[in-house]
Amino acid sequence: MRLDLYLHRIRLVKSRTSAQSLIETGYVRVDGKRIEKTSEQVDVGNVIALPLQERVRVLKVIELPARRGPAAEARRHYEELEPDPGN
């Protein structure tokens, strides 16, 4: 699944355009690799680190969502991890 679509479907951003803008800043990482293309693929088990709401969020992909559902449904698709304090 495309990274921008994933971020939109798990309700971290309001629109795919917002997700694309966030990714294009170059601050989003998947498994430690800097991502600058919105079409980057994510899969189950990937770890995504991104700046949101003035803090770094680190998420592990648990499942790929088929749709953008309610917030409770969206939270089942990822696990929130603690950011590494060394970075």
Buried (B, 14 or more C-beta within 10 A) or exposed (E): BBBBBBBBBBBBBEEBEBBBEBBBEEBBBBEEEEBEEBEBEBEEEBBBBBEEEEEBBBBEBBEBBEEEBEEEBBEEBBEEEEEEEEE
